[in-house]
Each structure stands twice: as structure tokens, then as C-alpha cells.
């Protein structure tokens, strides 16, 4: 007698798979990036003991690492929410998939054009709600579509209705896979981290200032050589 494979409801599997002697495709953790940032800052702290080229390259490296740190912190927040809301989203997705299937069947079996228009509206509504579950911004705590009325506060209702409207607007604007919508929410979360002081804002590198520093160092060295002669 064959046994049916059991469905797993544990933590979602990681996107990155580590194999022996293969580490280059696995992103660094936030803690390792922070360590590299400290190393670069130590180099910059040497000041006059390093060349302008090293300073400029170190600043570029620092900016890249700080950007990478921001992305990694956001990734970790997304993974945390994905794990936390995995079960509730799973059941809501299944429920909505059934509703979409039922709405499609009802529409296909109706011949009256007036009634078909109403059924199409119902199908569209269920498909939007399914997209809500599938593409809910991972940086935001999940708000259930089927929350009990007494346990659903005004803030949650506003967030839910607002996101449903954003999904409709995104689809009308051609964002079919809602990638732009999710990117927008990542940027909002990143700015929140910056405002909170958890991340540093990106700053331009002033290469001209580094050249001035290098020229000043060369001038000082030349003067030292002159007086030593």
C-alpha cells in the first residue's frame, strides 16, 4: 500500500543552498557585513598614513557594504515575516483558490449577459484578494483577509483596504507581477530604518576632497625633504 507524502508546514526552505566548497553564491549575513564595515572604517581612520587612492577605494567599499547591509537587514525582516505568517497565508491562499475556481465555474455556466457581468466582478474581486495573499509586502506585518470582525482593529482595516486598492492600481499601471509594488515597500522600510538610526543613508563620495588631501600630503613631504637637506 502506497503512502501519501505528508505536506510540510514548517519553516519555508531557504532560497540559498550551500554545497561543499561553494560559498560565493551565498549572501553574507548582516553580522559579517558589519564586521567588514568595521575593517574598512579602521583603514579610513589611518588618515595621513594611507594614499588618496586607498581612501577613495575604501569609501567606495564602505558605501557598497552599507548598501549591502541595508538590503540584508531588509531580507532578514522579510524572512522573519514569511516564517511568522506562513500558516495563515497558506490557509487563506487555499481558501481563495477555491473561491476563484468556484467563481470561474459559475461564470462559465451562465448564459445571461447581465448576470455574467456580476459574476465577472465577483471573479475579479476574488482574484485581487488572492494576489493580496500571494504578493503581500514582506516587510509589513500581515493583515488577514478573514479576520474575526471583533478582533479586527481600524488600523488593520485601513491597511488591508489600502493595499487592495494599491494592487488594483498597480495592475492597471502594468505592474502585473507586482514587483514594483514590493520594491516600493522595501524602500519605505529602508527609509524607516534610516530614520530610526539603524541604517546609514547613502552618501556620495567626494573624490575631489581626497585629491586635495593627497596634494597636501605631498606638499608637506616636499617641505620636510627641503628642510632636511
Phi, psi and omega per residue, in radians:
X1 nan 2.206 -3.111
X2 -1.375 2.478 3.103
X3 -1.783 2.454 3.126
X4 -1.344 2.371 3.104
X5 -1.102 2.392 -3.130
X6 -1.385 2.442 3.101
X7 -1.376 2.358 -3.091
X8 -1.671 2.325 3.123
X9 -2.064 0.318 -3.112
X10 -1.349 -2.721 -3.133
X11 -1.167 2.492 3.088
X12 -1.064 2.503 -3.136
X13 -1.182 2.552 3.136
X14 -1.168 2.556 3.097
X15 -1.219 -0.488 -3.051
X16 -1.786 2.210 -3.125
X17 -1.922 2.134 -3.137
X18 -1.566 2.224 3.054
X19 -2.058 2.877 -3.103
X20 -1.044 2.347 3.121
X21 1.069 0.420 3.126
X22 -2.312 1.813 -3.112
X23 -2.230 -0.206 -3.007
X24 -1.191 -0.435 -3.104
X25 -1.557 -0.037 -3.089
X26 -1.719 2.080 -3.118
X27 -1.069 2.580 3.078
X28 -1.207 2.588 3.070
X29 -1.286 2.855 3.135
X30 -1.033 -0.676 -3.111
X31 -1.147 -0.662 3.124
X32 -1.234 -0.629 3.096
X33 -1.148 -0.707 3.111
X34 -1.056 -0.659 3.118
X35 -1.124 -0.738 3.126
X36 -1.154 -0.625 3.082
X37 -1.079 -0.744 3.112
X38 -1.084 -0.686 3.129
X39 -1.094 -0.774 -3.134
X40 -1.148 -0.701 3.129
X41 -1.115 -0.582 3.089
X42 -1.142 -0.661 3.089
X43 -1.121 -0.777 3.141
X44 -1.144 -0.533 -3.116
X45 -1.210 -0.271 -3.137
X46 -1.222 -0.349 3.030
X47 1.019 -1.972 -3.031
X48 -1.187 -0.219 -3.092
X49 -1.437 -0.066 3.113
X50 -2.215 2.724 -3.085
X51 -1.314 2.881 3.102
X52 -1.094 -0.622 3.131
X53 -1.100 -0.763 3.120
X54 -1.124 -0.699 3.121
X55 -1.084 -0.822 -3.136
X56 -1.081 -0.803 3.132
X57 -1.107 -0.665 3.129
X58 -1.166 -0.671 3.103
X59 -1.137 -0.714 3.081
X60 -1.079 -0.782 -3.140
X61 -1.086 -0.722 3.139
X62 -1.111 -0.763 3.140
X63 -1.111 -0.733 3.120
X64 -1.111 -0.732 3.137
X65 -1.162 -0.681 3.130
X66 -1.179 -0.630 3.051
X67 -1.140 -0.799 3.131
X68 -1.077 -0.661 3.105
X69 -1.083 -0.757 3.114
X70 -1.040 -0.788 3.132
X71 -1.109 -0.681 -3.100
X72 -1.226 -0.684 3.101
X73 -1.081 -0.717 3.115
X74 -1.166 -0.733 3.102
X75 -1.012 -0.759 -3.108
X76 -1.173 -0.620 3.074
X77 -1.157 -0.680 3.117
X78 -1.137 -0.736 3.127
X79 -1.127 -0.664 3.122
X80 -1.082 -0.780 3.118
X81 -1.191 -0.660 3.134
X82 -1.061 -0.717 3.114
X83 -1.207 -0.775 -3.072
X84 -1.110 -0.688 -3.030
X85 -1.856 0.237 -3.082
X86 -1.014 -0.837 -3.062
X87 -1.169 -0.855 -3.092
X88 -1.111 -0.667 3.117
X89 -1.214 -0.605 3.104
X90 -1.067 -0.848 -3.111
X91 -1.208 -0.641 3.117
X92 -1.205 -0.639 3.089
X93 -1.097 -0.802 3.127
X94 -1.052 -0.759 -3.120
X95 -1.099 -0.753 -3.121
X96 -1.275 -0.581 3.067
X97 -1.080 -0.668 3.077
X98 -1.153 -0.731 -3.137
X99 -1.122 -0.696 3.102
X100 -1.123 -0.763 3.125
X101 -1.073 -0.763 3.123
X102 -1.126 -0.712 -3.138
X103 -1.153 -0.676 3.099
X104 -1.142 -0.728 3.131
X105 -1.125 -0.733 3.133
X106 -1.124 -0.695 3.132
X107 -1.169 -0.739 -3.131
X108 -1.162 -0.509 -3.097
X109 -1.588 0.030 -3.105
X110 -1.794 2.317 -3.133
X111 -1.838 -0.378 -3.142
X112 -1.275 2.108 -3.047
X113 -1.105 -0.644 3.132
X114 -1.116 -0.787 3.137
X115 -1.201 -0.583 -3.139
X116 -1.102 -0.628 3.124
X117 -1.094 -0.733 3.115
X118 -1.168 -0.683 3.127
X119 -1.187 -0.605 3.097
X120 -1.142 -0.677 3.093
X121 -1.085 -0.711 3.125
X122 -1.142 -0.707 3.109
X123 -1.109 -0.792 3.124
X124 -1.020 -0.725 -3.129
X125 -1.097 -0.770 -3.129
X126 -1.193 -0.610 3.120
X127 -1.199 -0.642 3.067
X128 -1.123 -0.728 -3.141
X129 -1.146 -0.622 3.088
X130 -1.158 -0.724 3.084
X131 -1.087 -0.589 3.093
X132 -1.002 -0.801 -3.129
X133 -1.233 -0.757 -3.057
X134 -1.222 -0.596 -3.012
X135 -2.125 0.405 3.100
X136 -1.024 2.294 -3.116
X137 -0.937 2.165 -3.028
X138 -1.290 -0.234 3.125
X139 -1.486 -0.091 -3.068
X140 -1.974 2.356 3.061
X141 -0.954 2.324 -3.036
X142 -1.208 2.374 3.057
X143 -1.924 2.044 -3.062
X144 -1.130 2.531 3.041
X145 -1.384 -0.374 -3.032
X146 -2.078 0.623 3.141
X147 -1.191 2.588 3.067
X148 -1.089 2.433 -3.056
X149 -0.991 -0.727 -3.097
X150 -1.249 -0.410 -3.091
X151 -1.740 0.182 -3.075
X152 -1.856 1.884 -3.093
X153 -1.417 2.958 -3.082
X154 -1.089 -0.697 -3.134
X155 -1.050 -0.733 3.135
X156 -1.157 -0.719 3.125
X157 -1.084 -0.751 3.140
X158 -1.109 -0.767 3.137
X159 -1.114 -0.762 -3.118
X160 -1.106 -0.884 -3.117
X161 -1.140 -0.653 3.125
X162 -1.107 -0.747 -3.129
X163 -1.223 -0.671 3.079
X164 -1.036 -0.722 3.108
X165 -1.186 -0.654 3.106
X166 -1.129 -0.662 3.113
X167 -1.112 -0.787 3.118
X168 -1.047 -0.789 -3.131
X169 -1.136 -0.708 3.129
X170 -1.099 -0.726 3.120
X171 -1.123 -0.707 3.110
X172 -1.128 -0.532 -3.133
X173 -1.539 0.090 3.056
X174 1.625 0.070 3.118
X175 -1.476 1.251 -2.978
X176 -1.122 -0.641 -3.137
X177 -1.663 0.052 3.080
X178 1.061 0.426 3.109
X179 -1.167 -0.674 3.142
X180 -1.156 -0.629 3.114
X181 -1.130 -0.766 3.127
X182 -1.179 -0.634 3.091
X183 -1.089 -0.703 3.125
X184 -1.040 -0.767 -3.118
X185 -1.240 -0.518 3.037
X186 -1.129 -0.742 3.137
X187 -1.150 -0.677 3.101
X188 -1.081 -0.756 -3.134
X189 -1.174 -0.675 3.120
X190 -1.088 -0.767 3.123
X191 -1.120 -0.613 3.082
X192 -1.091 -0.733 3.106
X193 -1.133 -0.666 3.118
X194 -1.149 -0.795 -3.141
X195 -1.089 -0.545 -3.122
X196 -1.417 -0.212 -3.134
X197 1.546 0.140 3.138
X198 -1.417 -0.398 3.094
X199 -2.297 2.691 3.086
X200 -1.631 2.454 3.062
X201 -1.187 2.638 3.138
X202 -1.241 2.330 -3.117
X203 -2.121 2.469 3.107
X204 -1.217 2.702 3.112
X205 -1.657 2.159 3.135
X206 -1.609 1.550 -3.106
X207 -1.187 -0.515 3.122
X208 -1.064 -0.705 3.135
X209 -1.124 -0.635 3.131
X210 -1.177 -0.630 3.108
X211 -1.149 -0.719 3.107
X212 -1.054 -0.743 3.117
X213 -1.067 -0.765 -3.134
X214 -1.120 -0.754 3.127
X215 -1.104 -0.686 3.125
X216 -1.115 -0.711 3.127
X217 -1.122 -0.713 -3.139
X218 -1.143 -0.676 3.123
X219 -1.103 -0.763 3.131
X220 -1.090 -0.714 3.136
X221 -1.129 -0.689 3.138
X222 -1.130 -0.726 3.116
X223 -1.119 -0.692 3.113
X224 -1.082 -0.754 3.130
X225 -1.097 -0.680 -3.111
X226 -1.087 -0.793 -3.089
X227 -1.329 -0.319 3.133
X228 -1.426 -0.326 -3.105
X229 -1.290 nan nan
